[in-house]
Amino acid sequence: MTDDDLAARVRAALPGDGVVREVPMFGGLAFMLDKRMVVSVGRDGTLLVRVDPGRSAELLSIPDARPAVMGADHPMGPGWITVAADGLRTDGQLGDWLAVALEHHGRAGPPR
């Protein structure tokens, strides 16, 4: 189960110029744009964001952002950030993180 309110906000904010699919992944609901994950909504109201690994340090300086971990304690590495629910309260905050994810998505190249 995911945070339904956050999932609805992500759904409404994603651009309509690509094929968006919702796929259960990473213990949440991943939003895939043209076959690549952009973000995943967690059941606890967090957002897993795929970002440019070169911007990880900069983005981790933003309040409520932390390195993403999978499971108990497996770091996902640069390019994966979890944003706490407190950092997603406004549409502006969510929009900023989606913009970062979509920017990386556009540069990531075609899906494998």
Secondary structure, DSSP 4 states (H G I P E B T S, - for coil): ---HHHHHHHHHHS-SSS-EEEEEETTEEEEEETTEEEEEEETTS-EEEE--GGGHHHHHTSTTEEE-EETTTEE--TTEEEE-GGGGSSHHHHHHHHHHHHHHHHHS-S--
